[in-house]
Amino acid sequence: MLKLRGKYSEKDQKSLESIREVYSFENKVSPYVISDVNYWLFGDLPENIPDGYCGDDPDVMFQFQIKKTQEHYTNEAYKNDCYIGFLMPWFGTGVLASGFGAKIEFLHKMDPAVHMSEIARPEEIDLLAMPDPYKDGIMPRVLRQIDYFREHCDLPIGVTDCQGPLTTAFSIIGYENFSFWMYDCPDQIHKLMNLCTDALIAWVKLQKKHIGAGGEAPCYILGMRIPEDKGTVWISDDDSVIMPADLYREFVKPYNERVLLAFGGGGIHYCGNANQHLKNYMDTKGLTCIHNLHLDDFEHCTVARQACLDNGKVYYLCDFTPDDGRIDAYYDIVFRHIPQQGMIVAPYTAPAIALLKGKYEAVTRNRDIMGKYVQDVIERKRKLFL
């Protein structure tokens, strides 16, 4: 077994102390994570991606993640970030939906994708049953990967990508059906949401059992550690951005609460602008943090960030790395014009894409050079507070 936990424990402890300080709203300046150990494939260059990363051989994923983890820990430039290493069984965003019959396509050197739903009538919801994680969809592959991680390394292990009840429901019956049936047959939609919620809670509990730390196993919201006393689950709620507040309050919020409360609280992730839900989010029981890839939209980001500050929720300000010409200006806004208390900054370094005002442009950059440059810019901006 590869022993790494003790080797990097000093940095991990320092990082966790910085994160806890944020959750206590005692930080003077936001800590940061140069997130170059991304477990997904989006934004990476094809030559960096091994064949069969999401395939049947669990060693491929293991070796890929271990290499990136060790490179980060041993990079002197990143000694002051609050990265905490872990292993992630990554098989795309449709794992739980696949247990309900959603079809998944494994694309070459790309993240697994969910096919369009084949469900056509609301009555078909009555035919859905709780999935068997040892038999259905690609759920068994996740468990095998967790078991392999645990057998071969002592690093912490996170659960697979945790799509919330809403995105899971969309994947099962389709966006159009869900949108119409909220009006035409709301009882069926509530039945589906209840089923997705029950299945998600059971699925996370089973993964934690395989991880070996029970319900207390820490969670990593898109790679960012949440202290155990602030919750041990996170859910992705990207599709919230397309829903109005009233329908979200009725058909989504109660089910998110059930998931969060089942694990002592936790975080919600979304990309983009979901400010129509700020009251919904702030009123969500069990929510301790928001993780937002705001897509270089500081106008809406600052509103969401202030809502979190006013309501005692930690805000993870995140994005894929901007275009080279905008990096300095981007972090000037982050550290000069946004309140720092209760906030963590996370630049996700992706060498094949560059973010520019809500759009991703295809580029070719060196991840290491880019990461060090972003780190240098952030350190210069942070010195304004120190």
C-alpha positions in Angstrom: 0.0 0.0 0.0 1.2 3.5 -0.8 1.5 5.5 2.4 1.0 9.2 1.8 -1.2 10.5 4.5 1.6 10.7 7.1 4.0 12.1 4.5 1.8 15.1 3.8 0.1 15.4 7.2 1.8 18.6 8.2 0.6 20.5 5.1 -2.9 18.9 5.4 -3.2 20.0 9.0 -2.1 23.6 8.1 -4.6 23.6 5.3 -7.4 22.3 7.4 -6.7 25.0 10.1 -7.0 27.7 7.4 -10.3 26.2 6.2 -11.7 26.0 9.7 -10.7 29.6 10.3 -12.9 30.5 7.2 -15.8 28.5 8.6 -15.5 30.4 11.8 -15.4 33.7 9.8 -12.1 34.6 11.5 -10.0 34.8 8.4 -8.5 38.2 7.4 -7.9 37.2 3.8 -9.3 34.4 1.8 -7.1 31.2 1.6 -6.9 29.6 -1.8 -6.4 26.3 -3.5 -4.6 26.0 -6.9 -6.8 23.2 -8.1 -4.6 21.4 -10.5 -5.5 17.9 -9.3 -8.9 17.8 -11.1 -10.4 14.3 -11.3 -12.6 15.2 -14.3 -11.3 15.4 -17.9 -13.0 18.6 -19.2 -10.5 21.2 -20.0 -7.5 18.9 -20.1 -5.3 18.3 -23.1 -5.7 14.9 -24.8 -2.1 14.1 -24.4 -2.4 14.4 -20.6 -5.3 12.0 -20.4 -4.6 8.2 -20.2 -6.5 5.8 -22.3 -9.3 4.0 -20.3 -9.4 6.6 -17.5 -13.0 5.7 -16.8 -12.7 2.2 -18.0 -12.6 -1.2 -16.4 -9.1 -1.1 -15.0 -9.2 0.8 -11.7 -5.4 1.2 -11.7 -5.5 3.7 -14.6 -7.6 6.2 -12.6 -5.5 5.4 -9.5 -2.1 6.1 -11.1 -3.4 9.3 -12.9 -4.7 10.8 -9.6 -1.8 9.7 -7.5 0.7 11.3 -9.9 -1.1 14.6 -9.9 -1.6 14.6 -6.2 2.1 14.0 -5.5 3.1 16.6 -8.0 1.0 19.2 -6.2 2.2 18.3 -2.7 5.9 18.4 -3.8 5.5 21.7 -5.7 7.3 24.3 -3.7 5.2 27.1 -5.3 2.0 25.7 -3.7 3.3 25.4 -0.2 0.9 28.1 1.0 -2.3 27.0 -0.6 -4.8 24.9 1.4 -5.0 21.9 -0.8 -5.9 18.6 0.9 -5.3 15.5 -1.2 -7.9 12.8 -1.7 -8.9 10.2 -4.3 -12.1 10.4 -6.3 -13.9 7.6 -8.1 -15.0 9.7 -11.2 -17.4 8.3 -13.8 -19.2 11.4 -14.9 -22.3 13.1 -13.6 -24.8 10.4 -14.4 -23.8 7.6 -12.1 -27.0 7.5 -9.9 -29.2 8.2 -12.9 -27.6 5.2 -14.6 -28.9 3.0 -11.8 -32.4 4.1 -12.8 -31.7 3.1 -16.4 -30.3 6.3 -17.9 -27.8 5.3 -20.6 -24.2 6.5 -20.3 -21.7 6.8 -23.1 -18.0 6.5 -22.5 -16.4 8.9 -24.9 -12.7 8.7 -25.9 -10.6 10.8 -23.5 -13.7 12.7 -22.4 -16.0 12.6 -19.4 -18.8 10.0 -19.5 -22.0 11.6 -20.9 -25.7 10.9 -20.2 -27.9 10.1 -23.2 -31.3 11.7 -23.7 -34.1 10.1 -21.7 -36.3 7.6 -23.4 -39.2 8.1 -20.9 -42.3 9.6 -22.7 -45.2 9.4 -20.2 -45.5 10.5 -16.6 -47.0 7.0 -15.7 -43.5 5.6 -16.4 -42.3 7.2 -13.2 -44.4 4.6 -11.4 -42.2 1.8 -12.9 -39.0 3.2 -11.5 -37.5 1.3 -8.6 -34.6 1.9 -6.1 -31.4 0.9 -7.9 -29.2 -1.9 -6.7 -25.7 -0.3 -6.5 -24.1 -3.8 -6.9 -25.9 -4.5 -10.1 -27.4 -1.4 -11.8 -25.9 1.0 -14.2 -22.3 2.0 -13.6 -22.7 2.1 -9.8 -20.8 -1.2 -9.3 -17.8 0.3 -11.2 -17.7 3.2 -8.6 -17.7 0.7 -5.7 -14.9 -1.3 -7.3 -12.9 1.9 -7.8 -13.4 2.9 -4.1 -12.3 -0.6 -3.0 -9.2 -0.4 -5.2 -8.3 3.0 -3.9 -8.7 1.8 -0.3 -6.6 -1.3 -0.9 -3.7 0.5 -2.6 -3.3 3.9 -0.8 -4.1 5.5 2.6 -5.2 8.8 1.2 -8.8 9.9 2.0 -11.4 8.9 -0.5 -14.4 11.0 -1.6 -17.7 9.8 -2.9 -18.3 9.9 -6.7 -19.7 13.1 -8.2 -22.8 13.9 -6.2 -25.5 15.2 -8.5 -28.5 16.4 -6.4 -32.1 15.1 -6.7 -32.9 17.8 -9.4 -30.1 16.9 -11.9 -30.7 13.2 -11.3 -34.4 13.6 -12.0 -33.6 15.6 -15.2 -31.3 12.8 -16.4 -33.9 10.2 -15.8 -37.0 11.7 -17.4 -35.5 14.6 -19.4 -35.6 18.4 -19.0 -38.7 19.0 -21.2 -40.8 16.3 -19.4 -39.8 17.6 -16.0 -40.7 21.1 -16.9 -44.1 20.3 -18.3 -45.0 17.7 -15.7 -44.4 20.1 -12.8 -47.5 21.8 -14.0 -49.5 18.9 -15.5 -48.8 16.2 -12.9 -47.0 17.6 -9.9 -47.6 14.6 -7.8 -45.6 12.5 -10.2 -42.7 14.9 -10.0 -42.8 14.9 -6.3 -42.8 11.1 -6.4 -39.8 11.1 -8.6 -38.0 13.6 -6.4 -38.6 11.6 -3.3 -37.3 8.5 -5.1 -34.2 10.3 -6.3 -33.6 11.6 -2.8 -34.0 8.3 -1.1 -31.7 6.7 -3.6 -29.0 9.4 -3.3 -28.9 9.2 0.5 -28.6 5.4 0.4 -26.0 5.6 -2.4 -23.8 8.1 -0.4 -24.1 6.0 2.7 -23.0 2.9 0.9 -20.0 4.6 -0.7 -19.0 5.9 2.8 -19.2 2.3 4.1 -16.9 1.1 1.3 -14.6 4.1 2.1 -14.4 2.7 5.6 -15.0 5.9 7.6 -18.8 5.6 8.0 -20.9 8.6 7.9 -18.1 10.7 9.3 -16.0 10.4 6.1 -15.2 14.0 5.0 -16.5 15.4 1.8 -14.8 17.4 -0.9 -17.0 19.8 -2.8 -15.4 19.7 -6.3 -12.1 18.9 -4.6 -12.5 21.5 -1.8 -12.5 20.0 1.7 -15.5 20.8 4.1 -14.7 20.3 7.8 -16.6 17.3 9.2 -18.4 19.4 11.8 -19.8 21.5 8.9 -21.3 18.6 7.1 -20.2 15.4 5.3 -22.0 15.6 2.0 -22.1 17.9 -1.0 -24.6 18.0 -3.9 -24.3 19.5 -7.4 -27.3 21.7 -8.3 -26.2 23.2 -11.6 -29.7 23.0 -13.1 -31.0 25.4 -10.5 -29.9 28.2 -12.8 -32.7 27.5 -15.3 -35.5 27.3 -12.7 -37.7 30.1 -11.3 -37.6 30.5 -7.5 -41.2 29.4 -6.8 -40.9 26.1 -8.6 -37.5 25.5 -7.1 -38.9 26.2 -3.6 -41.6 23.6 -4.2 -39.9 20.9 -6.2 -36.2 21.0 -5.2 -35.5 22.8 -1.9 -37.2 20.2 0.4 -35.3 17.4 -1.2 -31.9 19.1 -1.0 -32.6 19.6 2.7 -33.3 16.0 3.2 -29.9 15.0 1.7 -28.0 17.6 3.6 -29.6 16.9 6.9 -29.0 13.1 6.5 -25.3 13.8 6.7 -25.1 16.6 9.3 -25.1 19.3 6.7 -22.9 20.2 3.8 -22.5 22.2 0.6 -24.3 23.0 -2.7 -22.4 23.6 -5.9 -23.6 25.3 -9.0 -22.1 27.0 -12.1 -23.2 30.4 -13.3 -25.9 32.8 -11.9 -28.6 31.4 -9.6 -29.3 34.5 -7.7 -33.0 34.0 -8.1 -32.6 31.3 -5.5 -30.5 33.2 -2.9 -33.4 33.2 -0.4 -34.0 29.5 -1.2 -30.4 28.7 -0.6 -30.0 30.7 2.5 -33.2 29.1 4.0 -32.0 25.6 3.1 -31.7 23.6 6.3 -28.3 22.0 6.6 -26.5 24.2 4.1 -23.1 25.4 5.4 -21.5 26.6 2.1 -22.0 27.5 -1.5 -19.5 26.5 -4.1 -19.9 28.7 -7.2 -18.1 28.7 -10.5 -19.4 32.1 -11.4 -18.0 32.2 -14.9 -16.2 35.6 -14.6 -19.5 37.3 -13.8 -18.6 39.4 -10.8 -21.8 41.5 -11.0 -23.9 38.5 -9.8 -21.1 36.8 -7.9 -20.7 39.7 -5.5 -24.5 39.5 -4.7 -24.3 35.8 -4.0 -21.1 36.2 -2.0 -22.7 39.0 0.2 -25.8 36.8 0.8 -23.6 34.0 2.1 -21.7 36.5 4.4 -24.9 37.9 5.7 -26.3 34.5 6.5 -23.2 32.7 7.9 -22.5 30.5 4.9 -19.0 30.0 3.5 -18.6 31.0 -0.1 -16.2 29.2 -2.4 -15.3 31.7 -5.2 -14.2 29.5 -8.1 -13.6 29.5 -11.8 -11.5 27.8 -14.4 -8.4 30.0 -15.0 -9.2 33.1 -17.1 -7.5 34.1 -20.3 -3.8 35.0 -19.7 -4.4 38.6 -20.3 -7.2 38.8 -17.7 -5.7 36.8 -14.8 -4.2 39.8 -13.0 -7.4 41.9 -13.4 -9.5 39.0 -12.3 -7.7 38.5 -9.0 -7.5 42.2 -8.5 -11.3 42.2 -8.3 -11.3 39.1 -6.0 -8.9 40.5 -3.4 -9.5 44.2 -3.7 -13.3 44.5 -4.1 -14.9 41.4 -2.5 -15.2 40.9 1.3 -12.6 38.2 2.3 -14.2 36.9 5.5 -15.8 33.5 5.2 -14.5 33.0 1.6 -12.2 30.5 -0.1 -10.8 31.1 -3.6 -10.2 28.2 -6.0 -8.8 28.6 -9.4 -9.2 25.4 -11.4 -6.3 25.1 -13.9 -7.4 23.7 -17.2 -4.7 23.8 -19.9 -7.1 23.3 -22.9 -9.5 26.1 -22.1 -9.5 29.7 -20.9 -12.4 31.5 -19.3 -13.3 35.0 -20.6 -16.6 36.6 -19.5 -18.7 33.5 -19.4 -17.2 31.7 -22.4 -14.6 29.0 -22.7 -12.0 29.4 -25.5 -9.8 26.6 -26.7 -6.2 27.2 -25.8 -3.0 25.2 -25.2 -1.3 26.1 -22.0 1.2 24.4 -19.6 -0.7 23.5 -16.5 2.4 23.9 -14.2 3.5 27.3 -15.7 -0.1 28.6 -15.5 -0.6 27.4 -12.0 2.5 29.0 -10.7 1.6 32.3 -12.4 -1.9 32.3 -10.9 -0.3 31.5 -7.5 2.1 34.3 -7.8 -0.7 36.8 -8.8 -2.8 35.6 -5.8 0.0 35.9 -3.4 0.7 39.5 -4.5 -2.9 40.4 -4.1 -3.2 38.7 -0.7 -0.3 40.8 0.7 -2.6 43.8 0.7 -4.2 42.2 3.7 -1.2 40.8 5.5 
